[in-house]
Structures are given as C-alpha cells and as structure tokens.
C-alpha cells in the first residue's frame, strides 16, 4: 500500500507489481523485506519440504568430515564476507 503523493489516495499494489519492483530495490532494502518476512512467518517458509535421501546423505557426510577435522571450519563471518564481496560487487 502506498499513498499517491499528488492525490492523497491510498494505492494498493498487486503481488505481481510487488514482485516486479523487487529487483529495483537496493540489497539493504531487499534484506529488510526478507527480515520482515522471516519475522512474520517465523522462518517456517524456509522449511516446506522433506530432505531427499541424497540430501540427507550429503549432510551426514559433511557433518562427519567436520567432526574429524573441526579446525578446518571457516567462521560464518568469513564466509558471509566472501559471499558479499563476490555477489554484491
């Protein structure tokens, strides 16, 4: 919902219009929207399905590798910084 500046009327946007506007937003604006969706839905929207057998096996394999060599883990802050540098530049 937004207000048309010159008329003072409330203007509603359809879902299609909202989706079309998302690419025009800054990464910070999109993150704010994502945070709000997370807040409203409690994160449930991220877990709508069951893992496949292959996905479960991959997770188990990676967990076992980590347990064998925990010092090889990279702190989340480092991973996030790398991803931001790679994809936000």
C-alpha positions in Angstrom: 0.0 0.0 0.0 1.3 3.5 -0.8 -0.1 7.0 -1.0 -0.2 8.8 -4.3 1.7 12.0 -3.4 -0.4 14.3 -5.5 -3.9 13.0 -4.7 -3.5 11.8 -1.1 -5.2 8.5 -2.1 -4.0 5.1 -0.9 -2.8 3.0 -3.8 -2.6 -0.8 -3.5 0.0 -2.9 -5.3 -0.8 -6.4 -6.6 1.6 -9.2 -5.8 2.7 -9.1 -9.4 3.6 -5.4 -9.1 5.4 -6.0 -5.8 7.5 -8.8 -7.4 8.3 -6.6 -10.4 9.6 -3.9 -8.0 11.9 -6.1 -6.0 14.9 -6.1 -8.5 14.8 -2.2 -8.3 15.5 -2.2 -4.6 18.9 -2.0 -3.0 20.4 -5.1 -1.4 19.8 -3.5 2.0 16.1 -2.9 1.2 15.7 -6.5 0.0 17.4 -7.7 3.2 14.9 -5.6 5.2 12.0 -7.2 3.4 13.4 -10.7 3.9 13.9 -10.0 7.6 10.2 -8.8 7.8 9.0 -12.0 6.1 11.1 -14.1 8.4 9.6 -12.2 11.4 6.1 -12.7 10.2 6.4 -16.3 9.2 8.8 -17.4 11.9 11.2 -18.8 9.3 8.7 -21.6 8.5 8.6 -20.7 4.9 12.2 -21.9 4.5 11.3 -25.5 5.5 8.4 -26.5 3.4 9.6 -29.9 2.4 11.5 -33.0 3.4 15.1 -33.7 2.5 15.7 -36.2 -0.2 17.8 -39.3 0.6 20.7 -37.8 -1.3 20.5 -34.5 0.7 20.4 -36.4 4.0 23.5 -38.4 2.9 25.4 -35.3 1.9 24.6 -33.6 5.2 25.7 -36.7 7.2 28.9 -36.9 5.1 29.7 -33.2 5.7 29.0 -33.4 9.4 31.3 -36.5 9.7 34.0 -34.6 7.8 33.6 -31.7 10.2 33.7 -33.9 13.3 37.0 -35.4 12.0 38.6 -32.1 11.4 36.8 -29.2 13.2 39.7 -26.8 12.8 39.1 -26.8 9.0 35.8 -25.0 9.6 35.5 -21.4 8.4 33.7 -18.9 10.7 30.3 -17.7 9.4 31.5 -14.1 9.4 34.3 -15.0 6.9 32.0 -17.0 4.7 29.4 -14.1 4.7 32.1 -11.6 3.9 33.4 -13.6 0.9 29.9 -14.1 -0.4 29.0 -10.4 -0.1 32.3 -9.4 -1.8 31.6 -11.9 -4.6 28.0 -11.3 -5.3 27.3 -7.7 -4.2 30.1 -6.0 -6.1 
